[in-house]
Amino acid sequence: MGGGSMGLATLLLFPLLFLGVDGSRLQVLTAPVSQALLGTSARLQCWFDVGGPVALSSLWVTWCLEAQRIASYNPGGGQARPGASLAETVLESGDASLVLAGVTLADEGLYTCVVGYGAEKQQGNTSLRVLAAPRVSVAQRIGSAETALECHIRGFYPAAVDVAWLRDGQLLDSSGRTTPQQSPDGTYNLSLSYAFAPSADSMGGIFSCRVRHQALGEALQVELPLPVTGTGENEVVFGAALGVVAAVGPTAAVLLYGWRKRREGHWDLSGTNVPGTRLEAGSDAQRSPEATPDCEAGGDGKMGTKPATGSIRETK
């Protein structure tokens, strides 16, 4: 684009909304939707064309989130809410894009880019979707009658998520899925469990929890290998270990017995076997021409402050 004018070839490069009216030199283009991961920077695209070189003395720009002003520029200067910026250095080239640093879920919503030039004013809308990738951890709980595998998925947004237990790559009929619970920061948590009675056939396989979510480029899979257990092998291994430490003395044998009991659960000082959970593995995905054009829909024109992270309402 040369001299502030956007050619046809440039327009075809962007999936943008081209907004203007017949007979108007001023035209505004915005990207329909932008996405950003929680905590990263987001750039909301807004381009404008005045039909020639841009005179900054005739230009006004305002960005609004619904009815709240986020950033603005006028010939006297500019102002922006903390975390938001509107680069004046690129306005002459027709770029009025807004940059948001460290986005939170409160930044999600419908934005309006309002551009005024001379006696004209045009605007375009763009939506920001904020995504949070899930953190996944798996655990094994061993009981006297059954073994339970637990998959904990935390910190994801939006709430839609697909979770499944697999054994050696084959889908298992899991049960015990909880309803996604929203945390104070607006992200969601849930758990999925798979319970089975230990047997020679069920043990020794590679179990894994597979998570699919909008914030992930591909499915996230965390493995939980289960050792082969049971009366036969378990007793053979334990007996061999006792034979090795027999020469060391009875104290070592007692310690080894305590170690074995802890493998079956938690062993308190009274000698009572208390079932417990042992964490095995985890993973992070991660990671107006005469005054500044104002916000529509009854906006009061005041510069907004960034909402507290906890006041979140998920948009559908």
DRENMAR-206974 format. One line per 10 residues: their letters; for each residue y, x negated, z of C-alpha. Coordinates in Angstrom, 3 decimals, always signed. Layout:
a> Y,X,Z ~ ...
// end
This chain:
mgggsmglat> +0.000,+0.000,+0.000 ~ +3.272,-1.554,-1.015 ~ +6.803,-0.783,+0.194 ~ +5.582,+1.878,+2.601 ~ +4.077,+3.985,-0.226 ~ +0.385,+4.825,-0.180 ~ -1.345,+4.810,-3.542 ~ -4.243,+6.986,-4.662 ~ -6.735,+4.125,-4.424 ~ -5.847,+3.558,-0.777
lllfpllflg> -6.172,+7.250,+0.060 ~ -9.699,+7.352,-1.321 ~ -10.771,+4.670,+1.159 ~ -10.183,+6.874,+4.194 ~ -11.827,+10.210,+5.122 ~ -8.434,+11.501,+6.238 ~ -6.675,+14.834,+6.342 ~ -3.768,+14.855,+3.873 ~ -1.084,+17.194,+5.158 ~ +2.228,+18.118,+3.565
vdgsrlqvlt> +4.101,+20.946,+1.876 ~ +5.206,+21.470,-1.696 ~ +8.526,+19.766,-2.392 ~ +8.318,+17.598,+0.730 ~ +8.463,+13.820,+0.413 ~ +6.988,+13.328,+3.887 ~ +3.219,+13.544,+4.111 ~ +0.957,+12.779,+7.091 ~ -2.688,+11.706,+7.104 ~ -5.014,+11.693,+10.117
apvsqallgt> -8.711,+10.948,+10.613 ~ -10.468,+14.191,+11.617 ~ -12.558,+12.582,+14.391 ~ -12.615,+9.273,+16.245 ~ -15.230,+8.060,+18.737 ~ -15.027,+5.457,+21.494 ~ -17.348,+4.240,+24.221 ~ -16.225,+4.784,+27.790 ~ -14.048,+1.884,+28.953 ~ -13.334,+0.493,+25.472
sarlqcwfdv> -10.248,+0.849,+23.254 ~ -9.791,+3.721,+20.810 ~ -7.575,+3.783,+17.713 ~ -6.479,+7.216,+16.509 ~ -5.453,+6.884,+12.871 ~ -2.243,+8.434,+11.600 ~ -0.610,+7.392,+8.333 ~ +2.526,+8.776,+6.742 ~ +4.205,+8.474,+3.353 ~ +7.916,+9.122,+2.778
ggpvalsslw> +7.826,+8.541,-0.989 ~ +9.487,+5.130,-0.746 ~ +10.476,+2.388,+1.715 ~ +10.603,+3.538,+5.348 ~ +14.006,+3.449,+7.066 ~ +13.267,+3.210,+10.793 ~ +16.708,+4.631,+11.569 ~ +15.507,+7.967,+10.144 ~ +12.015,+7.954,+11.683 ~ +10.629,+9.726,+14.776
vtwcleaqri> +6.992,+9.767,+15.882 ~ +5.335,+11.612,+18.766 ~ +1.684,+11.640,+19.851 ~ +0.431,+14.529,+21.980 ~ -2.829,+15.325,+23.730 ~ -2.824,+19.102,+23.503 ~ +0.655,+19.943,+24.962 ~ +1.222,+16.641,+26.782 ~ +3.197,+13.813,+25.213 ~ +1.285,+10.501,+25.183
asynpgggqa> +3.597,+8.184,+23.219 ~ +6.734,+8.409,+21.108 ~ +9.102,+6.382,+18.920 ~ +12.692,+7.087,+17.892 ~ +15.528,+4.921,+16.543 ~ +16.574,+4.129,+20.103 ~ +13.159,+2.739,+21.045 ~ +9.806,+4.034,+22.211 ~ +7.870,+4.967,+25.308 ~ +4.221,+5.561,+26.112
rpgaslaetv> +1.960,+6.636,+28.922 ~ +0.173,+3.746,+30.697 ~ -2.763,+2.625,+28.590 ~ -1.315,+4.033,+25.345 ~ +0.607,+2.091,+22.696 ~ +2.330,+2.855,+19.408 ~ +2.995,-0.354,+17.443 ~ +6.556,-0.337,+16.105 ~ +5.866,-3.423,+13.975 ~ +3.661,-1.462,+11.546
lesgdaslvl> +5.732,+1.711,+11.292 ~ +7.558,+0.377,+8.230 ~ +4.202,+0.243,+6.425 ~ +3.515,+3.901,+7.240 ~ +1.064,+3.277,+10.092 ~ +1.729,+5.446,+13.162 ~ -1.736,+5.066,+14.714 ~ -2.135,+5.358,+18.482 ~ -4.162,+2.861,+20.532 ~ -5.674,+3.850,+23.884
agvtladegl> -6.960,+1.059,+26.130 ~ -9.810,+1.542,+28.590 ~ -10.536,+5.135,+27.612 ~ -11.899,+7.540,+30.212 ~ -13.448,+10.955,+29.790 ~ -10.024,+12.444,+30.538 ~ -8.799,+10.959,+27.225 ~ -11.168,+13.164,+25.233 ~ -9.595,+16.040,+23.329 ~ -7.452,+17.134,+20.387
ytcvvgygae> -4.499,+14.865,+19.561 ~ -1.516,+15.652,+17.351 ~ +0.484,+13.049,+15.431 ~ +3.985,+14.441,+14.758 ~ +6.208,+12.531,+12.309 ~ +9.863,+13.309,+11.611 ~ +11.829,+11.655,+8.796 ~ +15.372,+12.699,+7.968 ~ +15.373,+16.501,+7.924 ~ +11.602,+16.765,+7.502
kqqgntslrv> +8.774,+17.019,+10.013 ~ +5.007,+17.023,+9.447 ~ +2.004,+16.657,+11.734 ~ -1.747,+16.116,+11.675 ~ -4.554,+16.594,+14.184 ~ -7.394,+14.283,+15.194 ~ -10.094,+14.643,+17.853 ~ -11.241,+11.865,+20.173 ~ -14.816,+11.939,+21.407 ~ -15.666,+9.665,+24.325
laaprvsvaq> -19.265,+8.514,+24.728 ~ -21.020,+6.808,+27.645 ~ -24.336,+5.053,+27.038 ~ -27.129,+5.755,+29.544 ~ -28.481,+3.194,+32.002 ~ -32.250,+3.465,+32.390 ~ -34.579,+2.323,+35.170 ~ -38.241,+3.076,+35.840 ~ -40.248,+3.139,+39.061 ~ -43.842,+3.607,+40.184
rigsaetale> -44.876,+5.587,+43.262 ~ -48.475,+5.171,+44.362 ~ -50.046,+7.836,+46.562 ~ -53.536,+8.383,+47.897 ~ -54.402,+11.018,+45.289 ~ -52.022,+10.391,+42.389 ~ -49.600,+7.931,+40.861 ~ -46.136,+9.065,+39.792 ~ -43.952,+7.291,+37.243 ~ -40.244,+7.996,+37.473
chirgfypaa> -37.565,+7.406,+34.847 ~ -33.966,+7.529,+36.049 ~ -31.183,+7.927,+33.461 ~ -27.661,+7.431,+34.777 ~ -24.062,+7.324,+33.595 ~ -24.384,+9.041,+30.201 ~ -21.977,+11.382,+28.409 ~ -22.116,+13.948,+26.873 ~ -24.924,+15.739,+28.709 ~ -27.306,+16.171,+25.747
vdvawlrdgq> -30.116,+13.597,+26.028 ~ -33.757,+13.330,+24.938 ~ -36.118,+11.650,+27.431 ~ -39.891,+11.181,+27.197 ~ -42.724,+9.203,+28.781 ~ -45.129,+7.386,+26.443 ~ -48.373,+5.505,+26.971 ~ -49.163,+2.805,+24.412 ~ -46.664,+4.512,+22.100 ~ -48.198,+7.980,+22.427
lldssgrttp> -46.102,+10.854,+23.758 ~ -47.178,+12.168,+27.170 ~ -46.849,+15.712,+28.434 ~ -44.257,+14.891,+31.091 ~ -43.227,+17.213,+33.869 ~ -40.648,+17.164,+36.599 ~ -37.519,+16.780,+34.504 ~ -34.378,+17.463,+36.504 ~ -31.292,+19.239,+35.199 ~ -28.482,+16.810,+34.277
qqspdgtynl> -26.175,+16.440,+37.265 ~ -22.506,+15.542,+36.754 ~ -21.128,+12.665,+38.820 ~ -17.568,+12.500,+40.187 ~ -16.608,+10.249,+37.252 ~ -17.734,+12.937,+34.780 ~ -20.885,+11.206,+33.514 ~ -24.367,+12.664,+33.937 ~ -27.614,+11.639,+35.665 ~ -31.166,+12.971,+35.445
slsyafapsa> -34.761,+11.952,+36.166 ~ -38.096,+12.511,+34.425 ~ -41.436,+12.020,+36.180 ~ -45.031,+11.754,+35.015 ~ -47.847,+12.143,+37.553 ~ -51.550,+11.465,+37.072 ~ -54.691,+10.750,+39.076 ~ -55.521,+7.028,+38.777 ~ -58.681,+6.270,+36.821 ~ -60.141,+3.466,+34.770
dsmggifscr> -58.903,+5.208,+31.628 ~ -55.353,+5.834,+32.820 ~ -54.655,+2.414,+34.313 ~ -54.061,-0.767,+32.385 ~ -51.935,+0.805,+29.651 ~ -48.296,+0.176,+28.753 ~ -46.207,+3.104,+29.926 ~ -42.613,+3.395,+28.730 ~ -39.657,+5.708,+29.136 ~ -37.861,+6.457,+25.869
vrhqalgeal> -34.252,+7.674,+25.860 ~ -32.297,+8.960,+22.874 ~ -28.585,+9.656,+23.214 ~ -25.526,+10.022,+21.023 ~ -23.983,+6.844,+22.472 ~ -27.016,+4.718,+21.510 ~ -27.439,+3.283,+18.052 ~ -31.215,+3.578,+18.436 ~ -33.670,+4.807,+21.041 ~ -33.737,+2.844,+24.301
qvelplpvtg> -37.242,+2.182,+25.621 ~ -38.068,+0.628,+29.015 ~ -41.673,-0.441,+29.621 ~ -43.687,-0.247,+32.829 ~ -47.047,-2.063,+32.504 ~ -49.599,-0.795,+35.038 ~ -52.245,-3.261,+36.261 ~ -55.882,-2.229,+36.236 ~ -56.763,-1.031,+39.744 ~ -59.591,+0.831,+41.391
tgenevvfga> -62.349,+0.108,+43.880 ~ -64.216,-2.388,+41.736 ~ -61.628,-4.817,+40.510 ~ -59.232,-4.353,+43.408 ~ -61.910,-5.212,+45.971 ~ -63.166,-8.184,+43.942 ~ -59.683,-9.680,+43.669 ~ -58.965,-9.032,+47.335 ~ -62.301,-10.501,+48.444 ~ -61.805,-13.635,+46.383
algvvaavgp> -58.365,-14.126,+47.879 ~ -59.758,-13.801,+51.411 ~ -62.364,-16.438,+50.597 ~ -59.661,-18.872,+49.514 ~ -57.613,-18.457,+52.680 ~ -60.529,-18.322,+55.120 ~ -60.235,-22.018,+55.871 ~ -56.545,-21.661,+56.667 ~ -57.196,-19.413,+59.635 ~ -57.144,-15.782,+60.726
taavllygwr> -53.336,-15.617,+60.628 ~ -53.294,-16.082,+56.854 ~ -55.941,-13.399,+56.451 ~ -53.821,-10.944,+58.449 ~ -50.790,-11.744,+56.293 ~ -52.790,-11.204,+53.126 ~ -54.077,-7.877,+54.466 ~ -50.495,-6.837,+55.126 ~ -49.562,-7.864,+51.578 ~ -52.333,-5.664,+50.211
krreghwdls> -51.198,-2.716,+52.305 ~ -47.655,-3.107,+51.030 ~ -48.958,-2.914,+47.456 ~ -50.289,+0.535,+48.296 ~ -47.004,+1.636,+49.864 ~ -44.772,+0.664,+52.797 ~ -46.598,-0.594,+55.931 ~ -44.575,-0.211,+59.093 ~ -45.070,-2.130,+62.358 ~ -47.399,+0.520,+63.746
gtnvpgtrle> -49.842,-0.065,+60.913 ~ -49.237,+3.343,+59.334 ~ -49.338,+3.430,+55.557 ~ -46.137,+5.108,+54.289 ~ -45.960,+5.893,+50.533 ~ -42.960,+4.238,+48.931 ~ -41.266,+3.542,+45.612 ~ -41.215,+0.167,+43.925 ~ -38.687,-0.516,+41.175 ~ -40.348,-2.218,+38.249
agsdaqrspe> -37.849,-2.482,+35.429 ~ -34.395,-1.437,+34.289 ~ -32.066,-1.611,+31.319 ~ -28.384,-1.028,+30.450 ~ -27.423,+0.157,+26.987 ~ -25.092,-1.287,+26.972 ~ -22.977,-1.419,+28.399 ~ +12.885,+17.103,+15.022 ~ +15.172,+15.175,+12.842 ~ +17.899,+15.186,+15.500
atpdceaggd> +15.564,+14.539,+18.429 ~ +12.080,+13.123,+18.808 ~ +9.533,+15.630,+17.419 ~ +7.966,+17.238,+20.458 ~ +4.504,+18.494,+21.301 ~ +3.632,+21.959,+20.057 ~ +2.043,+24.817,+22.024 ~ +4.740,+24.975,+24.670 ~ +4.852,+21.297,+25.613 ~ +7.634,+20.370,+27.994
gkmgtkpatg> +8.313,+17.059,+26.246 ~ +7.675,+14.986,+29.369 ~ +5.651,+11.814,+29.151 ~ +2.185,+12.457,+30.555 ~ +0.432,+10.469,+33.212 ~ -3.201,+9.563,+32.809 ~ -5.330,+12.172,+34.633 ~ -7.594,+11.116,+37.441 ~ -11.049,+10.218,+36.162 ~ -12.718,+12.821,+38.346
siretk> -10.958,+15.822,+36.804 ~ -13.275,+16.121,+33.838 ~ -14.240,+19.090,+31.731 ~ -16.735,+18.471,+28.973 ~ -15.604,+19.722,+25.580 ~ -18.162,+21.271,+23.317
// end
